[in-house]
Amino acid sequence: MTLVPFSDLARAAYCPRQLYYVRRDDERSVPPKARERIGLAFRYEELADAPDRTLRQLPLHRSPAAYRRNLRRLRERDEYEALVDPATERGFLSGKDCHGTVHKVLDPGEGATDSDGADSATAIPTLVSSGEPPENGVWEPQAVRAVGLAKALAWEREREVDRALVEYPAVGVVREVRLTTRKKAAYRTALRAARSIDGPPPRVDDDRCDACDYAAECGTRRRSLRSLLG
C-alpha cells in the first residue's frame, strides 16, 4: 500500500479537499519565513540569553523578554538536553503507513531500565511548527502528524513509541503529544481520508477556510487573506 507523507496526513486531518488541491498542484514547499522560524528550533542554547537587539532581528512571535523567559522555562524540562543535542536532526522516517521528514529524534539517556533490568526508555520524535500553539496542547492536524511520526519511528526501531513532541520555536515552547486512544483514532481517520482521495472531496465552509490558500478556488463564501491581497 502507498505510503502517505506526514504532511499529507496533517492536511487530511485539517481538510481533505485542501489536500486534494495540494496534490493536484504538487505544491508542498515551505515558505521562506516559515523555514526561518523552523530553524530557530536548532538555536535554543544560543538564543536563551541573546540580547534584545539580536532577537528583534528574528521572526519571533513574542517580544524578546517574553521569548527569553519561555526558553529559560524550556531549560527546566527533562528533554531539554536532548532537544538541543538530538540524536537525529532533519532525518527521514519510513513506517508501515507514512513517511517523510522528522525534525529531531531524541534518544533516551543511557542506562534507563525497567523493574526487570531491561532497557525501557524509548526515543521521541519531534515535529517543529513555524506557527503559534493553541492555549493548551497542540492543533489537531499537528497531533495527527505527531502520531504518524511516533508510529513510523516505532516501526523502524521495532519497539513502542508512546509520545512525540511538537516544538513552536518562534514562541519558545514545546508541547507533548501522547498516543492516546483518541489521538490514534484521529490518526487512522486522517490516514483513510488521505488514501481515499481520487477526486475533490466535499467542500467545507467554516473557520478553516479563512487560512486556506485555496478558499477562492474552492468556491466557499470565504476568501483567504492571501487571495484578498493578491
C-alpha positions in Angstrom: 0.0 0.0 0.0 1.2 3.5 -0.9 2.9 5.3 2.0 1.4 8.7 2.9 3.7 11.7 3.5 3.4 13.1 7.0 2.5 16.5 5.7 -0.4 14.9 3.7 -1.6 13.2 6.8 -1.8 16.6 8.6 -3.7 18.2 5.7 -6.2 15.3 5.6 -6.9 16.0 9.2 -7.4 19.7 8.6 -9.4 19.4 5.3 -9.3 16.6 2.7 -10.3 19.0 0.0 -7.2 21.2 0.7 -5.1 18.0 0.4 -6.7 17.3 -3.0 -5.6 20.7 -4.3 -2.1 20.4 -2.9 -1.6 17.0 -4.6 -3.1 18.3 -7.9 -0.7 21.3 -7.9 2.2 19.3 -6.4 2.8 22.2 -4.0 4.4 21.2 -0.8 7.1 23.8 -0.5 7.7 25.5 2.9 7.6 29.3 2.6 11.0 31.0 3.4 9.7 32.8 6.5 8.3 29.5 7.9 11.6 27.8 7.1 13.5 30.5 9.0 11.2 30.0 12.1 11.7 26.3 12.0 15.4 26.8 12.0 15.1 28.5 15.4 14.5 25.1 16.9 18.2 24.3 16.4 19.4 27.5 18.2 17.8 27.4 21.7 21.1 27.5 23.6 22.3 30.5 21.6 19.0 32.4 21.9 18.1 31.8 25.5 20.5 34.6 26.6 20.6 36.6 23.4 20.2 40.4 23.8 17.1 42.3 22.5 19.0 43.6 19.5 19.6 40.0 18.3 16.1 38.7 19.0 14.4 41.7 17.2 16.1 40.6 14.0 14.4 37.2 14.1 10.9 36.2 13.0 9.7 35.6 16.6 6.0 35.5 17.7 6.9 37.0 21.1 8.8 40.0 22.4 12.5 39.5 23.2 11.8 39.5 27.0 8.9 37.0 26.7 10.9 34.8 24.4 13.9 34.6 26.7 11.5 33.7 29.6 10.0 30.9 27.6 13.4 29.5 26.6 14.6 29.6 30.2 11.4 27.6 31.3 12.2 25.2 28.5 15.6 24.6 30.0 13.9 23.1 33.1 12.3 20.3 31.1 13.8 16.8 31.3 14.1 16.7 27.5 16.0 19.9 27.1 19.5 18.5 26.7 18.2 16.1 24.0 16.3 18.9 22.3 19.5 21.0 21.9 21.6 17.9 21.1 19.3 15.4 19.4 20.4 12.0 18.1 19.0 12.9 14.7 18.3 16.3 13.0 16.2 16.7 9.9 16.1 12.9 9.3 13.8 10.7 7.4 11.4 8.1 8.7 9.5 5.4 6.8 6.9 3.4 8.7 4.2 0.9 7.7 1.8 3.6 6.6 3.6 7.0 6.5 7.0 8.5 5.6 8.8 11.8 5.5 10.9 14.3 7.4 11.3 14.1 11.2 12.9 17.3 12.5 14.5 15.7 15.5 14.7 12.3 17.2 15.6 12.4 20.9 17.2 9.3 22.2 16.8 8.3 25.9 19.6 8.7 28.4 22.0 5.8 28.8 21.2 3.2 31.5 17.4 3.7 31.6 15.9 0.4 32.7 12.6 -1.0 33.8 12.0 -3.0 37.0 13.3 -6.2 35.4 16.5 -4.5 34.4 15.6 -4.3 30.7 16.2 -1.2 28.6 12.9 0.7 29.0 13.5 4.2 27.5 12.1 5.0 24.1 13.1 7.5 21.5 10.9 10.6 21.0 10.3 12.2 17.6 9.7 15.9 17.3 7.7 18.0 14.8 8.7 21.6 14.5 6.0 24.1 13.8 6.6 27.6 12.5 3.3 28.9 14.0 1.6 29.7 17.2 0.4 26.9 19.6 -3.1 26.8 20.9 -3.8 27.8 24.5 -3.4 24.2 25.6 -2.0 21.1 23.8 -1.4 21.2 20.1 -3.5 21.7 17.0 -5.4 18.6 15.9 -3.6 18.3 12.5 -0.2 18.6 14.3 -1.3 15.9 16.8 -2.2 13.6 13.9 1.1 14.2 12.2 3.0 13.7 15.5 1.2 10.3 16.0 2.3 9.4 12.5 5.9 10.2 13.4 5.8 8.1 16.5 4.3 5.2 14.7 6.9 5.4 11.9 9.7 5.6 14.5 8.2 2.6 16.3 8.1 0.6 13.0 11.7 1.4 12.2 13.0 0.6 15.7 10.7 -2.3 16.3 9.6 -1.1 19.7 6.8 1.0 21.1 7.0 4.8 21.0 4.3 6.3 23.2 4.7 10.0 22.7 6.0 12.8 20.4 6.8 16.4 20.9 5.7 19.5 18.9 8.1 22.4 19.1 7.0 26.0 18.5 10.4 27.7 18.3 9.2 31.1 17.3 7.4 31.2 20.7 9.9 29.1 22.6 7.5 26.4 23.9 7.3 22.6 23.4 4.2 20.5 23.8 3.8 16.8 24.3 1.5 14.5 22.3 0.7 11.2 24.0 -0.6 8.4 21.8 -3.9 8.1 23.5 -6.8 6.1 22.1 -8.5 9.2 20.8 -5.4 10.5 19.1 -4.7 7.2 17.4 -8.3 7.1 16.2 -7.9 10.6 14.7 -4.7 9.4 13.0 -6.5 6.4 11.4 -9.3 8.6 10.2 -6.9 11.0 8.6 -4.9 8.1 7.0 -8.1 6.7 5.5 -9.0 10.1 4.2 -5.6 10.7 2.6 -5.7 7.3 0.9 -9.2 7.6 -0.4 -8.9 10.9 -2.3 -9.3 10.4 -6.0 -11.3 13.5 -6.8 -12.4 16.7 -5.0 -13.8 15.7 -1.6 -16.9 17.6 -0.3 -16.1 21.3 0.5 -16.5 22.8 3.9 -17.3 26.4 4.7 -16.2 27.3 8.2 -13.3 28.9 10.1 -10.8 26.6 8.4 -11.3 28.4 5.1 -10.1 31.7 6.5 -6.5 30.4 6.5 -6.7 28.3 3.3 -4.9 29.5 0.1 -7.5 27.6 -1.9 -10.6 29.2 -0.4 -11.4 31.3 -3.5 -10.8 28.4 -6.0 -12.7 26.0 -3.8 -15.9 28.1 -4.0 -16.5 28.8 -0.4 -18.0 32.1 0.6 -14.8 32.9 2.5 -11.6 34.1 0.9 -8.1 33.6 2.4 -6.0 36.7 3.3 -3.6 35.8 0.6 -6.3 35.8 -2.1 -7.7 39.1 -0.9 -4.2 40.7 -1.0 -3.4 39.1 -4.4 
